[in-house]
Every structure is written in structure tokens, then in C-alpha cells.
Amino acid sequence: MFSAVVMSVRIFGKRSTSRMINFDWIVTVAIGTLMASGVLLADVTIIKGAAAIYALLILQWALTKIMINSDIATTSVKSEPTLLLHRGQLLAGAMHKERLNEAEIPAAIRTAGYSRVRDVQWVILETNS
């Protein structure tokens, strides 16, 4: 199973296991689940597990190819960035929409290396952060 996953990442590229958008993250988690099923469950053979992983990656590859050429597909799958803080002011509506509380923003700012909220111009929540 490990060899199948390593080969699939080489064939389908880095995006297959990176967290680019929510859909890519879901694929990454599903690959882990399929790999575990192939290793731990007696009724799931390595061939079946590997086939499921390759099928999932083919679907991901096809969707990303469609997204390159279709704005409708891109907006359906990928979420837009959300501005949470603008020039030191928290944007309550945006935070509520993204289900964030006020304590999470200063924590993220400190993680980025800043000590004070007023030192930051913008905080933007993006899918690939």
C-alpha cells in the first residue's frame, strides 16, 4: 500500500497530497483512510485499496483540469478569501460567517510573529493557508 501511494503521488503530482483547497484536503484524508483499509482489513486486498486510491486521484486530476478551464467549476469547489481584520479593526460579520471568535485573530497574529493587533493591516482567511 505504501508503494502504491508513493507511486501515485509521483504520477499525479504534489497537489494530490497537499492542502491546496478543501477538496484536496478531503482527497488527502481519503487516501489515508483507503491505505489504512488496505493494510488493516482482511477483506480489502492491496489491489482493491490501490485501485480505490488511483480512482480517487484520477477524479481529483480530472476536476483540477476542469477547474483550469471553467470559472464555474472553480467557484463551485474553491472558496473565496475572507477579510477578517482591516487596518486594526475586526470585521465581525466576516468572523461570524467563518465561525471565528475574537480570540482566534490575535492568536493567529502572534503565530505570524506580530505582538499587537494594531501592527497588522489585514488578516485574510484563505483555503491554502
C-alpha positions in Angstrom: 0.0 0.0 0.0 2.8 2.4 0.8 4.4 1.8 -2.6 1.1 2.4 -4.3 0.7 5.7 -2.6 4.2 6.8 -3.2 3.9 5.9 -6.9 0.5 7.6 -7.2 2.0 10.9 -5.8 4.8 10.7 -8.3 2.3 10.1 -11.1 -0.4 12.6 -10.2 1.9 15.3 -8.7 2.4 17.1 -5.5 -1.1 18.5 -5.4 -2.5 15.0 -4.7 -1.3 15.2 -1.1 -1.0 19.0 -0.5 -3.7 21.1 1.1 -4.4 23.5 -1.7 -8.2 23.7 -1.3 -10.8 21.9 0.8 -11.3 19.3 -1.9 -7.6 18.5 -2.0 -7.6 18.1 1.8 -10.5 15.7 1.6 -8.6 13.7 -1.0 -5.6 13.5 1.2 -7.7 12.2 4.2 -9.4 9.7 1.9 -6.1 8.4 0.7 -5.0 7.8 4.3 -8.3 6.0 5.0 -8.0 3.8 1.9 -4.4 3.0 2.7 -5.4 2.0 6.3 -8.2 -0.1 5.0 -5.9 -2.0 2.7 -3.4 -2.6 5.5 -5.8 -3.4 8.4 -8.9 -5.0 6.9 -8.6 -8.6 5.7 -11.4 -8.3 3.1 -9.8 -5.3 1.4 -6.9 -6.5 -0.7 -3.9 -4.4 -1.5 -5.1 -4.4 -5.2 -8.5 -3.1 -4.2 -7.1 -0.4 -1.9 -4.6 0.7 -4.5 -7.3 0.8 -7.2 -9.5 2.9 -5.0 -6.6 5.3 -4.4 -5.9 5.6 -8.1 -9.6 6.1 -8.9 -9.8 8.9 -6.3 -6.6 10.6 -7.7 -7.9 10.3 -11.3 -11.1 12.0 -10.2 -9.1 14.7 -8.5 -6.9 15.2 -11.5 -10.0 15.5 -13.8 -11.6 18.0 -11.6 -8.5 20.2 -11.4 -8.2 20.0 -15.2 -11.8 21.2 -15.5 -11.2 24.0 -13.0 -8.3 25.3 -15.1 -10.8 26.0 -17.9 -14.0 26.7 -16.1 -14.7 29.6 -13.7 -18.0 27.9 -12.7 -16.2 24.8 -11.6 -13.6 26.8 -9.8 -16.1 28.9 -7.8 -18.1 25.7 -7.0 -15.1 24.0 -5.5 -12.8 26.7 -4.2 -13.9 29.2 -1.6 -13.0 32.9 -1.8 -10.6 34.5 0.7 -12.3 36.4 3.5 -11.0 39.6 5.0 -11.3 39.3 8.8 -9.3 42.4 10.0 -8.9 45.7 8.2 -6.4 48.2 9.5 -6.6 47.0 13.1 -10.4 46.6 13.1 -12.0 43.2 13.4 -14.8 42.6 10.9 -17.5 41.0 13.0 -19.7 40.0 10.1 -16.9 38.2 8.3 -15.8 36.5 11.5 -19.3 35.3 12.2 -19.7 34.0 8.7 -16.5 32.0 9.1 -17.4 30.8 12.6 -14.4 32.5 14.3 -14.3 34.3 17.6 -12.3 37.4 18.5 -9.6 35.5 20.5 -8.6 33.5 17.4 -7.5 36.5 15.4 -4.8 37.8 17.9 -3.6 34.2 18.3 -3.1 33.9 14.5 -1.4 37.3 14.5 1.0 36.1 17.2 1.7 32.9 15.3 2.7 35.1 12.3 5.2 36.9 14.5 3.4 40.1 15.5 2.7 41.0 19.1 -0.1 43.6 18.6 -3.2 43.6 16.5 -2.7 47.3 15.6 0.6 46.4 13.9 -1.3 44.3 11.3 -3.0 45.9 8.3 -5.1 42.9 7.2 -5.9 39.3 8.2 -7.2 37.2 5.4 -8.6 33.7 5.8 -7.6 31.6 2.7 -8.1 28.0 1.9 -4.4 27.3 1.3 -3.0 29.0 4.4 
